[in-house]
Amino acid sequence: MTLRSAVKGVVDYSKADLHSPSWWRHWRFLVQAMSEAESGELLNKAFEYQLALVSNSRTSADDFSKTQRKAKEIFEDIQGALRPWTGRSKEDRQLSETEEFKKIWEQLAGFNPDDKEALAKWSEEIEKHTQAASQAQIAAEQEKKERQSSFYDKIEAVRLKRFKQRQGRG
């Protein structure tokens, strides 16, 4: 954004006072406004993209899907040109997303997903926990059935006792 603001002449860096908080505040407002203008351009492209998709009534469903995918890729390339930090091409974006996923995975799981040995250990641990959870669930269901059975046995015993009491009276 800094380079773009200089190229477009939005910010005159020859007059920059890097030690002045007011200059940085002014710079932030200008760069933010420029970014919002570029977002507007991007949204305009998205609108044109949507209009182009719906304007041809003869397009088959299959062709429509292909056209939509291609238009989306072009739109993402335009977005990459306006916002290079997202990745200029599809490959750059996929590489960036993959690297971001690996970073997050490593933070959460504690190992790199490319480490086959660690991944195998992790899979074994998951399998052990899954089996233990399954066994615990089976045991809990069995215990529930036993409690229900015991409850029904007690109800039946009370019913029989009352029946016998009534028989003895009558």
Chimera marker file (.cmm) of the C-alpha trace (Angstrom):
<marker_set name="trace">
<marker id="1" x="0.000" y="0.000" z="0.000" r="1" g="1" b="0" radius="0.5"/>
<marker id="2" x="2.898" y="2.346" z="0.718" r="1" g="1" b="0" radius="0.5"/>
<marker id="3" x="4.364" y="1.866" z="-2.742" r="1" g="1" b="0" radius="0.5"/>
<marker id="4" x="0.969" y="2.159" z="-4.381" r="1" g="1" b="0" radius="0.5"/>
<marker id="5" x="0.209" y="5.363" z="-2.491" r="1" g="1" b="0" radius="0.5"/>
<marker id="6" x="3.529" y="6.829" z="-3.721" r="1" g="1" b="0" radius="0.5"/>
<marker id="7" x="2.954" y="5.753" z="-7.333" r="1" g="1" b="0" radius="0.5"/>
<marker id="8" x="-0.570" y="7.165" z="-7.368" r="1" g="1" b="0" radius="0.5"/>
<marker id="9" x="0.607" y="10.373" z="-5.737" r="1" g="1" b="0" radius="0.5"/>
<marker id="10" x="-1.754" y="9.995" z="-2.812" r="1" g="1" b="0" radius="0.5"/>
<marker id="11" x="1.097" y="10.460" z="-0.333" r="1" g="1" b="0" radius="0.5"/>
<marker id="12" x="4.121" y="12.690" z="-1.004" r="1" g="1" b="0" radius="0.5"/>
<marker id="13" x="6.928" y="10.855" z="0.754" r="1" g="1" b="0" radius="0.5"/>
<marker id="14" x="9.421" y="13.634" z="0.004" r="1" g="1" b="0" radius="0.5"/>
<marker id="15" x="7.655" y="15.630" z="2.720" r="1" g="1" b="0" radius="0.5"/>
<marker id="16" x="7.447" y="12.714" z="5.153" r="1" g="1" b="0" radius="0.5"/>
<marker id="17" x="8.272" y="13.387" z="8.802" r="1" g="1" b="0" radius="0.5"/>
<marker id="18" x="8.718" y="9.869" z="10.156" r="1" g="1" b="0" radius="0.5"/>
<marker id="19" x="9.040" y="11.138" z="13.730" r="1" g="1" b="0" radius="0.5"/>
<marker id="20" x="5.764" y="13.053" z="13.690" r="1" g="1" b="0" radius="0.5"/>
<marker id="21" x="2.693" y="11.229" z="15.012" r="1" g="1" b="0" radius="0.5"/>
<marker id="22" x="0.432" y="13.631" z="13.138" r="1" g="1" b="0" radius="0.5"/>
<marker id="23" x="2.148" y="12.756" z="9.818" r="1" g="1" b="0" radius="0.5"/>
<marker id="24" x="1.564" y="9.031" z="10.482" r="1" g="1" b="0" radius="0.5"/>
<marker id="25" x="-2.079" y="9.706" z="11.384" r="1" g="1" b="0" radius="0.5"/>
<marker id="26" x="-2.492" y="11.652" z="8.133" r="1" g="1" b="0" radius="0.5"/>
<marker id="27" x="-0.707" y="8.855" z="6.226" r="1" g="1" b="0" radius="0.5"/>
<marker id="28" x="-2.981" y="6.186" z="7.779" r="1" g="1" b="0" radius="0.5"/>
<marker id="29" x="-6.140" y="8.062" z="6.750" r="1" g="1" b="0" radius="0.5"/>
<marker id="30" x="-4.898" y="8.539" z="3.186" r="1" g="1" b="0" radius="0.5"/>
<marker id="31" x="-3.801" y="4.928" z="2.756" r="1" g="1" b="0" radius="0.5"/>
<marker id="32" x="-7.042" y="3.657" z="4.300" r="1" g="1" b="0" radius="0.5"/>
<marker id="33" x="-9.081" y="5.823" z="1.913" r="1" g="1" b="0" radius="0.5"/>
<marker id="34" x="-7.023" y="4.519" z="-1.014" r="1" g="1" b="0" radius="0.5"/>
<marker id="35" x="-7.604" y="0.947" z="0.148" r="1" g="1" b="0" radius="0.5"/>
<marker id="36" x="-11.335" y="1.558" z="0.391" r="1" g="1" b="0" radius="0.5"/>
<marker id="37" x="-11.350" y="3.014" z="-3.137" r="1" g="1" b="0" radius="0.5"/>
<marker id="38" x="-9.596" y="-0.117" z="-4.392" r="1" g="1" b="0" radius="0.5"/>
<marker id="39" x="-12.153" y="-2.235" z="-2.562" r="1" g="1" b="0" radius="0.5"/>
<marker id="40" x="-14.814" y="-0.304" z="-4.446" r="1" g="1" b="0" radius="0.5"/>
<marker id="41" x="-13.070" y="-1.137" z="-7.729" r="1" g="1" b="0" radius="0.5"/>
<marker id="42" x="-12.948" y="-4.760" z="-6.678" r="1" g="1" b="0" radius="0.5"/>
<marker id="43" x="-16.635" y="-4.794" z="-5.799" r="1" g="1" b="0" radius="0.5"/>
<marker id="44" x="-17.414" y="-3.190" z="-9.151" r="1" g="1" b="0" radius="0.5"/>
<marker id="45" x="-15.533" y="-6.028" z="-10.857" r="1" g="1" b="0" radius="0.5"/>
<marker id="46" x="-17.500" y="-8.536" z="-8.773" r="1" g="1" b="0" radius="0.5"/>
<marker id="47" x="-20.737" y="-6.879" z="-9.821" r="1" g="1" b="0" radius="0.5"/>
<marker id="48" x="-19.738" y="-6.982" z="-13.494" r="1" g="1" b="0" radius="0.5"/>
<marker id="49" x="-18.811" y="-10.637" z="-13.037" r="1" g="1" b="0" radius="0.5"/>
<marker id="50" x="-22.232" y="-11.480" z="-11.607" r="1" g="1" b="0" radius="0.5"/>
<marker id="51" x="-24.000" y="-9.547" z="-14.378" r="1" g="1" b="0" radius="0.5"/>
<marker id="52" x="-22.008" y="-11.377" z="-17.051" r="1" g="1" b="0" radius="0.5"/>
<marker id="53" x="-22.968" y="-14.739" z="-15.565" r="1" g="1" b="0" radius="0.5"/>
<marker id="54" x="-26.686" y="-14.111" z="-15.476" r="1" g="1" b="0" radius="0.5"/>
<marker id="55" x="-26.925" y="-12.209" z="-18.758" r="1" g="1" b="0" radius="0.5"/>
<marker id="56" x="-26.663" y="-15.221" z="-21.079" r="1" g="1" b="0" radius="0.5"/>
<marker id="57" x="-29.861" y="-17.261" z="-20.914" r="1" g="1" b="0" radius="0.5"/>
<marker id="58" x="-28.669" y="-19.851" z="-23.461" r="1" g="1" b="0" radius="0.5"/>
<marker id="59" x="-25.835" y="-21.105" z="-21.297" r="1" g="1" b="0" radius="0.5"/>
<marker id="60" x="-26.306" y="-24.719" z="-20.215" r="1" g="1" b="0" radius="0.5"/>
<marker id="61" x="-25.940" y="-25.602" z="-16.549" r="1" g="1" b="0" radius="0.5"/>
<marker id="62" x="-22.597" y="-27.295" z="-17.249" r="1" g="1" b="0" radius="0.5"/>
<marker id="63" x="-21.245" y="-24.360" z="-19.251" r="1" g="1" b="0" radius="0.5"/>
<marker id="64" x="-22.586" y="-21.980" z="-16.622" r="1" g="1" b="0" radius="0.5"/>
<marker id="65" x="-20.608" y="-23.802" z="-13.910" r="1" g="1" b="0" radius="0.5"/>
<marker id="66" x="-17.428" y="-23.782" z="-16.001" r="1" g="1" b="0" radius="0.5"/>
<marker id="67" x="-17.866" y="-20.103" z="-16.820" r="1" g="1" b="0" radius="0.5"/>
<marker id="68" x="-18.555" y="-19.318" z="-13.199" r="1" g="1" b="0" radius="0.5"/>
<marker id="69" x="-15.370" y="-21.125" z="-12.064" r="1" g="1" b="0" radius="0.5"/>
<marker id="70" x="-13.261" y="-19.380" z="-14.706" r="1" g="1" b="0" radius="0.5"/>
<marker id="71" x="-14.772" y="-15.969" z="-13.901" r="1" g="1" b="0" radius="0.5"/>
<marker id="72" x="-14.142" y="-16.568" z="-10.202" r="1" g="1" b="0" radius="0.5"/>
<marker id="73" x="-10.487" y="-17.382" z="-10.909" r="1" g="1" b="0" radius="0.5"/>
<marker id="74" x="-10.159" y="-14.200" z="-12.989" r="1" g="1" b="0" radius="0.5"/>
<marker id="75" x="-11.856" y="-12.212" z="-10.240" r="1" g="1" b="0" radius="0.5"/>
<marker id="76" x="-9.435" y="-13.654" z="-7.671" r="1" g="1" b="0" radius="0.5"/>
<marker id="77" x="-6.528" y="-12.714" z="-9.946" r="1" g="1" b="0" radius="0.5"/>
<marker id="78" x="-7.874" y="-9.142" z="-10.099" r="1" g="1" b="0" radius="0.5"/>
<marker id="79" x="-8.149" y="-9.228" z="-6.330" r="1" g="1" b="0" radius="0.5"/>
<marker id="80" x="-4.557" y="-10.467" z="-6.147" r="1" g="1" b="0" radius="0.5"/>
<marker id="81" x="-3.428" y="-7.569" z="-8.319" r="1" g="1" b="0" radius="0.5"/>
<marker id="82" x="-5.209" y="-5.042" z="-6.110" r="1" g="1" b="0" radius="0.5"/>
<marker id="83" x="-4.264" y="-6.827" z="-2.879" r="1" g="1" b="0" radius="0.5"/>
<marker id="84" x="-0.951" y="-8.595" z="-3.472" r="1" g="1" b="0" radius="0.5"/>
<marker id="85" x="-0.730" y="-9.808" z="0.138" r="1" g="1" b="0" radius="0.5"/>
<marker id="86" x="-3.534" y="-12.288" z="-0.673" r="1" g="1" b="0" radius="0.5"/>
<marker id="87" x="-1.477" y="-13.773" z="-3.535" r="1" g="1" b="0" radius="0.5"/>
<marker id="88" x="-1.246" y="-12.580" z="-7.106" r="1" g="1" b="0" radius="0.5"/>
<marker id="89" x="-2.062" y="-15.901" z="-8.801" r="1" g="1" b="0" radius="0.5"/>
<marker id="90" x="-4.075" y="-18.998" z="-7.959" r="1" g="1" b="0" radius="0.5"/>
<marker id="91" x="-0.859" y="-20.910" z="-7.264" r="1" g="1" b="0" radius="0.5"/>
<marker id="92" x="0.403" y="-18.151" z="-4.947" r="1" g="1" b="0" radius="0.5"/>
<marker id="93" x="-2.896" y="-18.175" z="-3.039" r="1" g="1" b="0" radius="0.5"/>
<marker id="94" x="-2.894" y="-21.967" z="-2.733" r="1" g="1" b="0" radius="0.5"/>
<marker id="95" x="0.726" y="-21.951" z="-1.561" r="1" g="1" b="0" radius="0.5"/>
<marker id="96" x="-0.080" y="-19.214" z="0.937" r="1" g="1" b="0" radius="0.5"/>
<marker id="97" x="-3.143" y="-21.108" z="2.231" r="1" g="1" b="0" radius="0.5"/>
<marker id="98" x="-1.097" y="-24.317" z="2.516" r="1" g="1" b="0" radius="0.5"/>
<marker id="99" x="1.659" y="-22.577" z="4.449" r="1" g="1" b="0" radius="0.5"/>
<marker id="100" x="-0.898" y="-20.888" z="6.714" r="1" g="1" b="0" radius="0.5"/>
<marker id="101" x="-2.580" y="-24.258" z="7.349" r="1" g="1" b="0" radius="0.5"/>
<marker id="102" x="0.783" y="-25.830" z="8.222" r="1" g="1" b="0" radius="0.5"/>
<marker id="103" x="1.558" y="-23.022" z="10.684" r="1" g="1" b="0" radius="0.5"/>
<marker id="104" x="-1.811" y="-23.378" z="12.394" r="1" g="1" b="0" radius="0.5"/>
<marker id="105" x="-1.512" y="-27.181" z="12.412" r="1" g="1" b="0" radius="0.5"/>
<marker id="106" x="1.928" y="-26.986" z="13.985" r="1" g="1" b="0" radius="0.5"/>
<marker id="107" x="0.666" y="-24.603" z="16.662" r="1" g="1" b="0" radius="0.5"/>
<marker id="108" x="-2.331" y="-26.771" z="17.504" r="1" g="1" b="0" radius="0.5"/>
<marker id="109" x="-0.955" y="-30.287" z="17.018" r="1" g="1" b="0" radius="0.5"/>
<marker id="110" x="2.666" y="-29.615" z="17.949" r="1" g="1" b="0" radius="0.5"/>
<marker id="111" x="4.240" y="-31.100" z="14.819" r="1" g="1" b="0" radius="0.5"/>
<marker id="112" x="4.622" y="-30.361" z="11.128" r="1" g="1" b="0" radius="0.5"/>
<marker id="113" x="2.026" y="-32.206" z="9.001" r="1" g="1" b="0" radius="0.5"/>
<marker id="114" x="4.813" y="-33.182" z="6.565" r="1" g="1" b="0" radius="0.5"/>
<marker id="115" x="6.541" y="-35.200" z="9.321" r="1" g="1" b="0" radius="0.5"/>
<marker id="116" x="5.342" y="-38.717" z="8.444" r="1" g="1" b="0" radius="0.5"/>
<marker id="117" x="6.604" y="-40.296" z="11.668" r="1" g="1" b="0" radius="0.5"/>
<marker id="118" x="4.878" y="-37.747" z="13.910" r="1" g="1" b="0" radius="0.5"/>
<marker id="119" x="1.724" y="-38.003" z="11.807" r="1" g="1" b="0" radius="0.5"/>
<marker id="120" x="1.722" y="-41.801" z="12.216" r="1" g="1" b="0" radius="0.5"/>
<marker id="121" x="2.119" y="-41.478" z="16.005" r="1" g="1" b="0" radius="0.5"/>
<marker id="122" x="-0.670" y="-38.906" z="16.083" r="1" g="1" b="0" radius="0.5"/>
<marker id="123" x="-2.935" y="-41.220" z="14.055" r="1" g="1" b="0" radius="0.5"/>
<marker id="124" x="-2.219" y="-44.083" z="16.478" r="1" g="1" b="0" radius="0.5"/>
<marker id="125" x="-3.077" y="-41.844" z="19.434" r="1" g="1" b="0" radius="0.5"/>
<marker id="126" x="-6.311" y="-40.767" z="17.772" r="1" g="1" b="0" radius="0.5"/>
<marker id="127" x="-7.183" y="-44.423" z="17.137" r="1" g="1" b="0" radius="0.5"/>
<marker id="128" x="-6.463" y="-45.327" z="20.794" r="1" g="1" b="0" radius="0.5"/>
<marker id="129" x="-8.603" y="-42.449" z="22.060" r="1" g="1" b="0" radius="0.5"/>
<marker id="130" x="-11.381" y="-43.348" z="19.649" r="1" g="1" b="0" radius="0.5"/>
<marker id="131" x="-11.361" y="-46.967" z="20.818" r="1" g="1" b="0" radius="0.5"/>
<marker id="132" x="-11.252" y="-45.919" z="24.482" r="1" g="1" b="0" radius="0.5"/>
<marker id="133" x="-14.143" y="-43.521" z="23.951" r="1" g="1" b="0" radius="0.5"/>
<marker id="134" x="-16.089" y="-46.215" z="22.127" r="1" g="1" b="0" radius="0.5"/>
<marker id="135" x="-15.480" y="-48.706" z="24.940" r="1" g="1" b="0" radius="0.5"/>
<marker id="136" x="-16.465" y="-46.098" z="27.532" r="1" g="1" b="0" radius="0.5"/>
<marker id="137" x="-19.654" y="-45.393" z="25.611" r="1" g="1" b="0" radius="0.5"/>
<marker id="138" x="-20.471" y="-49.121" z="25.429" r="1" g="1" b="0" radius="0.5"/>
<marker id="139" x="-19.837" y="-49.485" z="29.176" r="1" g="1" b="0" radius="0.5"/>
<marker id="140" x="-22.026" y="-46.462" z="29.930" r="1" g="1" b="0" radius="0.5"/>
<marker id="141" x="-24.849" y="-47.862" z="27.800" r="1" g="1" b="0" radius="0.5"/>
<marker id="142" x="-24.532" y="-51.251" z="29.515" r="1" g="1" b="0" radius="0.5"/>
<marker id="143" x="-24.643" y="-49.599" z="32.937" r="1" g="1" b="0" radius="0.5"/>
<marker id="144" x="-27.729" y="-47.623" z="31.899" r="1" g="1" b="0" radius="0.5"/>
<marker id="145" x="-29.447" y="-50.820" z="30.762" r="1" g="1" b="0" radius="0.5"/>
<marker id="146" x="-28.577" y="-52.512" z="34.058" r="1" g="1" b="0" radius="0.5"/>
<marker id="147" x="-29.964" y="-49.559" z="36.057" r="1" g="1" b="0" radius="0.5"/>
<marker id="148" x="-33.149" y="-49.609" z="33.997" r="1" g="1" b="0" radius="0.5"/>
<marker id="149" x="-33.443" y="-53.354" z="34.438" r="1" g="1" b="0" radius="0.5"/>
<marker id="150" x="-32.907" y="-53.011" z="38.189" r="1" g="1" b="0" radius="0.5"/>
<marker id="151" x="-35.487" y="-50.221" z="38.305" r="1" g="1" b="0" radius="0.5"/>
<marker id="152" x="-38.043" y="-52.324" z="36.434" r="1" g="1" b="0" radius="0.5"/>
<marker id="153" x="-37.275" y="-55.303" z="38.692" r="1" g="1" b="0" radius="0.5"/>
<marker id="154" x="-38.004" y="-53.142" z="41.745" r="1" g="1" b="0" radius="0.5"/>
<marker id="155" x="-41.250" y="-51.880" z="40.211" r="1" g="1" b="0" radius="0.5"/>
<marker id="156" x="-42.286" y="-55.464" z="39.449" r="1" g="1" b="0" radius="0.5"/>
<marker id="157" x="-41.425" y="-56.535" z="43.018" r="1" g="1" b="0" radius="0.5"/>
<marker id="158" x="-43.567" y="-53.725" z="44.448" r="1" g="1" b="0" radius="0.5"/>
<marker id="159" x="-46.396" y="-54.622" z="42.073" r="1" g="1" b="0" radius="0.5"/>
<marker id="160" x="-46.243" y="-58.305" z="43.119" r="1" g="1" b="0" radius="0.5"/>
<marker id="161" x="-46.140" y="-57.360" z="46.808" r="1" g="1" b="0" radius="0.5"/>
<marker id="162" x="-49.241" y="-55.167" z="46.412" r="1" g="1" b="0" radius="0.5"/>
<marker id="163" x="-50.970" y="-57.882" z="44.424" r="1" g="1" b="0" radius="0.5"/>
<marker id="164" x="-50.295" y="-60.427" z="47.180" r="1" g="1" b="0" radius="0.5"/>
<marker id="165" x="-51.489" y="-57.980" z="49.820" r="1" g="1" b="0" radius="0.5"/>
<marker id="166" x="-54.737" y="-57.494" z="47.942" r="1" g="1" b="0" radius="0.5"/>
<marker id="167" x="-55.100" y="-61.269" z="47.563" r="1" g="1" b="0" radius="0.5"/>
<marker id="168" x="-54.626" y="-61.729" z="51.276" r="1" g="1" b="0" radius="0.5"/>
<marker id="169" x="-57.349" y="-59.206" z="52.099" r="1" g="1" b="0" radius="0.5"/>
<marker id="170" x="-59.855" y="-60.416" z="49.629" r="1" g="1" b="0" radius="0.5"/>
<link id1="1" id2="2" r="1" g="1" b="0" radius="0.2"/>
<link id1="2" id2="3" r="1" g="1" b="0" radius="0.2"/>
<link id1="3" id2="4" r="1" g="1" b="0" radius="0.2"/>
<link id1="4" id2="5" r="1" g="1" b="0" radius="0.2"/>
<link id1="5" id2="6" r="1" g="1" b="0" radius="0.2"/>
<link id1="6" id2="7" r="1" g="1" b="0" radius="0.2"/>
<link id1="7" id2="8" r="1" g="1" b="0" radius="0.2"/>
<link id1="8" id2="9" r="1" g="1" b="0" radius="0.2"/>
<link id1="9" id2="10" r="1" g="1" b="0" radius="0.2"/>
<link id1="10" id2="11" r="1" g="1" b="0" radius="0.2"/>
<link id1="11" id2="12" r="1" g="1" b="0" radius="0.2"/>
<link id1="12" id2="13" r="1" g="1" b="0" radius="0.2"/>
<link id1="13" id2="14" r="1" g="1" b="0" radius="0.2"/>
<link id1="14" id2="15" r="1" g="1" b="0" radius="0.2"/>
<link id1="15" id2="16" r="1" g="1" b="0" radius="0.2"/>
<link id1="16" id2="17" r="1" g="1" b="0" radius="0.2"/>
<link id1="17" id2="18" r="1" g="1" b="0" radius="0.2"/>
<link id1="18" id2="19" r="1" g="1" b="0" radius="0.2"/>
<link id1="19" id2="20" r="1" g="1" b="0" radius="0.2"/>
<link id1="20" id2="21" r="1" g="1" b="0" radius="0.2"/>
<link id1="21" id2="22" r="1" g="1" b="0" radius="0.2"/>
<link id1="22" id2="23" r="1" g="1" b="0" radius="0.2"/>
<link id1="23" id2="24" r="1" g="1" b="0" radius="0.2"/>
<link id1="24" id2="25" r="1" g="1" b="0" radius="0.2"/>
<link id1="25" id2="26" r="1" g="1" b="0" radius="0.2"/>
<link id1="26" id2="27" r="1" g="1" b="0" radius="0.2"/>
<link id1="27" id2="28" r="1" g="1" b="0" radius="0.2"/>
<link id1="28" id2="29" r="1" g="1" b="0" radius="0.2"/>
<link id1="29" id2="30" r="1" g="1" b="0" radius="0.2"/>
<link id1="30" id2="31" r="1" g="1" b="0" radius="0.2"/>
<link id1="31" id2="32" r="1" g="1" b="0" radius="0.2"/>
<link id1="32" id2="33" r="1" g="1" b="0" radius="0.2"/>
<link id1="33" id2="34" r="1" g="1" b="0" radius="0.2"/>
<link id1="34" id2="35" r="1" g="1" b="0" radius="0.2"/>
<link id1="35" id2="36" r="1" g="1" b="0" radius="0.2"/>
<link id1="36" id2="37" r="1" g="1" b="0" radius="0.2"/>
<link id1="37" id2="38" r="1" g="1" b="0" radius="0.2"/>
<link id1="38" id2="39" r="1" g="1" b="0" radius="0.2"/>
<link id1="39" id2="40" r="1" g="1" b="0" radius="0.2"/>
<link id1="40" id2="41" r="1" g="1" b="0" radius="0.2"/>
<link id1="41" id2="42" r="1" g="1" b="0" radius="0.2"/>
<link id1="42" id2="43" r="1" g="1" b="0" radius="0.2"/>
<link id1="43" id2="44" r="1" g="1" b="0" radius="0.2"/>
<link id1="44" id2="45" r="1" g="1" b="0" radius="0.2"/>
<link id1="45" id2="46" r="1" g="1" b="0" radius="0.2"/>
<link id1="46" id2="47" r="1" g="1" b="0" radius="0.2"/>
<link id1="47" id2="48" r="1" g="1" b="0" radius="0.2"/>
<link id1="48" id2="49" r="1" g="1" b="0" radius="0.2"/>
<link id1="49" id2="50" r="1" g="1" b="0" radius="0.2"/>
<link id1="50" id2="51" r="1" g="1" b="0" radius="0.2"/>
<link id1="51" id2="52" r="1" g="1" b="0" radius="0.2"/>
<link id1="52" id2="53" r="1" g="1" b="0" radius="0.2"/>
<link id1="53" id2="54" r="1" g="1" b="0" radius="0.2"/>
<link id1="54" id2="55" r="1" g="1" b="0" radius="0.2"/>
<link id1="55" id2="56" r="1" g="1" b="0" radius="0.2"/>
<link id1="56" id2="57" r="1" g="1" b="0" radius="0.2"/>
<link id1="57" id2="58" r="1" g="1" b="0" radius="0.2"/>
<link id1="58" id2="59" r="1" g="1" b="0" radius="0.2"/>
<link id1="59" id2="60" r="1" g="1" b="0" radius="0.2"/>
<link id1="60" id2="61" r="1" g="1" b="0" radius="0.2"/>
<link id1="61" id2="62" r="1" g="1" b="0" radius="0.2"/>
<link id1="62" id2="63" r="1" g="1" b="0" radius="0.2"/>
<link id1="63" id2="64" r="1" g="1" b="0" radius="0.2"/>
<link id1="64" id2="65" r="1" g="1" b="0" radius="0.2"/>
<link id1="65" id2="66" r="1" g="1" b="0" radius="0.2"/>
<link id1="66" id2="67" r="1" g="1" b="0" radius="0.2"/>
<link id1="67" id2="68" r="1" g="1" b="0" radius="0.2"/>
<link id1="68" id2="69" r="1" g="1" b="0" radius="0.2"/>
<link id1="69" id2="70" r="1" g="1" b="0" radius="0.2"/>
<link id1="70" id2="71" r="1" g="1" b="0" radius="0.2"/>
<link id1="71" id2="72" r="1" g="1" b="0" radius="0.2"/>
<link id1="72" id2="73" r="1" g="1" b="0" radius="0.2"/>
<link id1="73" id2="74" r="1" g="1" b="0" radius="0.2"/>
<link id1="74" id2="75" r="1" g="1" b="0" radius="0.2"/>
<link id1="75" id2="76" r="1" g="1" b="0" radius="0.2"/>
<link id1="76" id2="77" r="1" g="1" b="0" radius="0.2"/>
<link id1="77" id2="78" r="1" g="1" b="0" radius="0.2"/>
<link id1="78" id2="79" r="1" g="1" b="0" radius="0.2"/>
<link id1="79" id2="80" r="1" g="1" b="0" radius="0.2"/>
<link id1="80" id2="81" r="1" g="1" b="0" radius="0.2"/>
<link id1="81" id2="82" r="1" g="1" b="0" radius="0.2"/>
<link id1="82" id2="83" r="1" g="1" b="0" radius="0.2"/>
<link id1="83" id2="84" r="1" g="1" b="0" radius="0.2"/>
<link id1="84" id2="85" r="1" g="1" b="0" radius="0.2"/>
<link id1="85" id2="86" r="1" g="1" b="0" radius="0.2"/>
<link id1="86" id2="87" r="1" g="1" b="0" radius="0.2"/>
<link id1="87" id2="88" r="1" g="1" b="0" radius="0.2"/>
<link id1="88" id2="89" r="1" g="1" b="0" radius="0.2"/>
<link id1="89" id2="90" r="1" g="1" b="0" radius="0.2"/>
<link id1="90" id2="91" r="1" g="1" b="0" radius="0.2"/>
<link id1="91" id2="92" r="1" g="1" b="0" radius="0.2"/>
<link id1="92" id2="93" r="1" g="1" b="0" radius="0.2"/>
<link id1="93" id2="94" r="1" g="1" b="0" radius="0.2"/>
<link id1="94" id2="95" r="1" g="1" b="0" radius="0.2"/>
<link id1="95" id2="96" r="1" g="1" b="0" radius="0.2"/>
<link id1="96" id2="97" r="1" g="1" b="0" radius="0.2"/>
<link id1="97" id2="98" r="1" g="1" b="0" radius="0.2"/>
<link id1="98" id2="99" r="1" g="1" b="0" radius="0.2"/>
<link id1="99" id2="100" r="1" g="1" b="0" radius="0.2"/>
<link id1="100" id2="101" r="1" g="1" b="0" radius="0.2"/>
<link id1="101" id2="102" r="1" g="1" b="0" radius="0.2"/>
<link id1="102" id2="103" r="1" g="1" b="0" radius="0.2"/>
<link id1="103" id2="104" r="1" g="1" b="0" radius="0.2"/>
<link id1="104" id2="105" r="1" g="1" b="0" radius="0.2"/>
<link id1="105" id2="106" r="1" g="1" b="0" radius="0.2"/>
<link id1="106" id2="107" r="1" g="1" b="0" radius="0.2"/>
<link id1="107" id2="108" r="1" g="1" b="0" radius="0.2"/>
<link id1="108" id2="109" r="1" g="1" b="0" radius="0.2"/>
<link id1="109" id2="110" r="1" g="1" b="0" radius="0.2"/>
<link id1="110" id2="111" r="1" g="1" b="0" radius="0.2"/>
<link id1="111" id2="112" r="1" g="1" b="0" radius="0.2"/>
<link id1="112" id2="113" r="1" g="1" b="0" radius="0.2"/>
<link id1="113" id2="114" r="1" g="1" b="0" radius="0.2"/>
<link id1="114" id2="115" r="1" g="1" b="0" radius="0.2"/>
<link id1="115" id2="116" r="1" g="1" b="0" radius="0.2"/>
<link id1="116" id2="117" r="1" g="1" b="0" radius="0.2"/>
<link id1="117" id2="118" r="1" g="1" b="0" radius="0.2"/>
<link id1="118" id2="119" r="1" g="1" b="0" radius="0.2"/>
<link id1="119" id2="120" r="1" g="1" b="0" radius="0.2"/>
<link id1="120" id2="121" r="1" g="1" b="0" radius="0.2"/>
<link id1="121" id2="122" r="1" g="1" b="0" radius="0.2"/>
<link id1="122" id2="123" r="1" g="1" b="0" radius="0.2"/>
<link id1="123" id2="124" r="1" g="1" b="0" radius="0.2"/>
<link id1="124" id2="125" r="1" g="1" b="0" radius="0.2"/>
<link id1="125" id2="126" r="1" g="1" b="0" radius="0.2"/>
<link id1="126" id2="127" r="1" g="1" b="0" radius="0.2"/>
<link id1="127" id2="128" r="1" g="1" b="0" radius="0.2"/>
<link id1="128" id2="129" r="1" g="1" b="0" radius="0.2"/>
<link id1="129" id2="130" r="1" g="1" b="0" radius="0.2"/>
<link id1="130" id2="131" r="1" g="1" b="0" radius="0.2"/>
<link id1="131" id2="132" r="1" g="1" b="0" radius="0.2"/>
<link id1="132" id2="133" r="1" g="1" b="0" radius="0.2"/>
<link id1="133" id2="134" r="1" g="1" b="0" radius="0.2"/>
<link id1="134" id2="135" r="1" g="1" b="0" radius="0.2"/>
<link id1="135" id2="136" r="1" g="1" b="0" radius="0.2"/>
<link id1="136" id2="137" r="1" g="1" b="0" radius="0.2"/>
<link id1="137" id2="138" r="1" g="1" b="0" radius="0.2"/>
<link id1="138" id2="139" r="1" g="1" b="0" radius="0.2"/>
<link id1="139" id2="140" r="1" g="1" b="0" radius="0.2"/>
<link id1="140" id2="141" r="1" g="1" b="0" radius="0.2"/>
<link id1="141" id2="142" r="1" g="1" b="0" radius="0.2"/>
<link id1="142" id2="143" r="1" g="1" b="0" radius="0.2"/>
<link id1="143" id2="144" r="1" g="1" b="0" radius="0.2"/>
<link id1="144" id2="145" r="1" g="1" b="0" radius="0.2"/>
<link id1="145" id2="146" r="1" g="1" b="0" radius="0.2"/>
<link id1="146" id2="147" r="1" g="1" b="0" radius="0.2"/>
<link id1="147" id2="148" r="1" g="1" b="0" radius="0.2"/>
<link id1="148" id2="149" r="1" g="1" b="0" radius="0.2"/>
<link id1="149" id2="150" r="1" g="1" b="0" radius="0.2"/>
<link id1="150" id2="151" r="1" g="1" b="0" radius="0.2"/>
<link id1="151" id2="152" r="1" g="1" b="0" radius="0.2"/>
<link id1="152" id2="153" r="1" g="1" b="0" radius="0.2"/>
<link id1="153" id2="154" r="1" g="1" b="0" radius="0.2"/>
<link id1="154" id2="155" r="1" g="1" b="0" radius="0.2"/>
<link id1="155" id2="156" r="1" g="1" b="0" radius="0.2"/>
<link id1="156" id2="157" r="1" g="1" b="0" radius="0.2"/>
<link id1="157" id2="158" r="1" g="1" b="0" radius="0.2"/>
<link id1="158" id2="159" r="1" g="1" b="0" radius="0.2"/>
<link id1="159" id2="160" r="1" g="1" b="0" radius="0.2"/>
<link id1="160" id2="161" r="1" g="1" b="0" radius="0.2"/>
<link id1="161" id2="162" r="1" g="1" b="0" radius="0.2"/>
<link id1="162" id2="163" r="1" g="1" b="0" radius="0.2"/>
<link id1="163" id2="164" r="1" g="1" b="0" radius="0.2"/>
<link id1="164" id2="165" r="1" g="1" b="0" radius="0.2"/>
<link id1="165" id2="166" r="1" g="1" b="0" radius="0.2"/>
<link id1="166" id2="167" r="1" g="1" b="0" radius="0.2"/>
<link id1="167" id2="168" r="1" g="1" b="0" radius="0.2"/>
<link id1="168" id2="169" r="1" g="1" b="0" radius="0.2"/>
<link id1="169" id2="170" r="1" g="1" b="0" radius="0.2"/>
</marker_set>
